[in-house]
Amino acid sequence: MQNTDKTKGTQQRIKDIKEISIAIDTWDDIFSDFDPHPLNIRALSEDFIAELKKRYRETRKGNFLVTIYAPISLRNSESEKTVIQRLKKYFKHRSMQRQKEIGRIRRKGGVFSL
């Protein structure tokens, strides 16, 4: 009986996850075409980030899973690891920036209230 409750909780959490799916033709769709550096330090494409933001705005609630569909010819475990690391690093950095910004606004509001 307890396992059923646990399974229902897991299924509910899975239902709460929204998927953002994006199809790419080359790794240049994710990374900037203008940056000549290797993938591990290349800047992320503004178009790619803008598309992710647009898809996120459509349904803001819940957790998200970004799925990138690519041709089999691009399949390379090293490149895939690099893409995952770069995206995680980017979003972690953006999250920290937002948290700092929220903290500044709250401090400013507190000082203003006093």
C-alpha positions in Angstrom: 0.0 0.0 0.0 2.8 2.4 0.9 4.6 1.8 -2.4 1.4 2.8 -4.3 1.4 6.2 -2.5 5.1 6.6 -3.3 4.5 5.8 -6.9 1.6 8.3 -7.1 3.8 11.0 -5.7 6.6 10.3 -8.2 4.1 10.3 -11.1 2.7 13.6 -9.9 6.1 15.1 -9.8 6.8 13.8 -13.3 3.6 15.4 -14.5 4.7 18.7 -13.1 7.8 18.7 -15.3 7.3 20.7 -18.5 9.4 19.7 -21.5 11.0 22.3 -23.8 12.0 20.6 -27.0 14.3 22.1 -29.6 15.6 20.6 -32.8 19.0 21.5 -34.0 21.0 20.8 -37.2 24.5 21.6 -36.0 26.1 22.6 -32.7 26.3 26.1 -34.1 22.6 26.3 -33.4 23.4 26.3 -29.7 26.7 28.2 -29.8 27.5 31.5 -31.4 28.5 31.2 -35.0 30.8 34.2 -34.6 32.8 32.8 -31.8 35.8 30.8 -33.1 36.7 29.2 -29.8 36.2 25.4 -29.2 32.8 24.3 -27.8 33.9 24.1 -24.2 34.4 27.9 -24.0 32.3 29.2 -26.9 29.6 31.7 -26.1 26.0 30.4 -26.3 23.9 31.6 -29.2 21.6 34.6 -28.4 19.0 33.0 -30.8 19.1 29.8 -28.9 18.7 31.5 -25.5 15.9 33.7 -26.9 14.0 30.6 -28.1 14.4 28.9 -24.7 13.1 32.1 -23.0 10.1 32.3 -25.4 9.2 28.6 -24.8 9.6 29.2 -21.0 7.3 32.2 -21.0 4.5 30.1 -22.6 4.1 28.1 -19.3 6.1 29.5 -16.4 4.9 27.1 -13.7 6.7 23.9 -12.6 10.1 22.5 -13.5 11.5 22.2 -17.0 13.3 19.6 -18.9 15.1 20.9 -22.0 15.3 18.3 -24.7 17.5 18.9 -27.7 16.9 16.8 -30.8 19.9 16.5 -33.1 20.8 14.4 -36.2 22.6 11.1 -35.5 25.6 12.5 -37.3 26.1 15.0 -34.4 26.0 12.2 -31.8 29.2 12.5 -29.8 29.3 11.9 -26.1 32.0 14.4 -25.5 30.2 17.2 -27.4 26.9 16.3 -25.6 28.7 16.5 -22.2 30.1 19.8 -23.1 26.7 21.2 -24.2 25.1 20.0 -20.9 27.8 21.5 -18.8 27.7 24.8 -20.6 23.9 25.1 -20.4 23.9 24.2 -16.7 26.7 26.7 -16.1 24.8 29.4 -18.0 21.5 28.9 -16.2 23.2 28.6 -12.8 24.9 31.9 -13.4 21.7 33.6 -14.6 19.9 32.2 -11.5 22.6 33.6 -9.2 22.4 37.0 -11.0 18.6 37.1 -10.5 18.9 36.2 -6.8 21.4 39.0 -6.3 19.1 41.4 -8.1 16.1 40.4 -5.9 18.3 40.8 -2.8 19.3 44.3 -3.9 15.7 45.3 -4.6 14.6 44.0 -1.2 17.4 45.9 0.6 16.5 49.0 -1.3 12.8 48.6 -0.4 13.7 48.1 3.3 15.9 51.2 3.3 13.1 53.1 1.6 10.5 51.9 4.1 12.7 53.1 7.0 
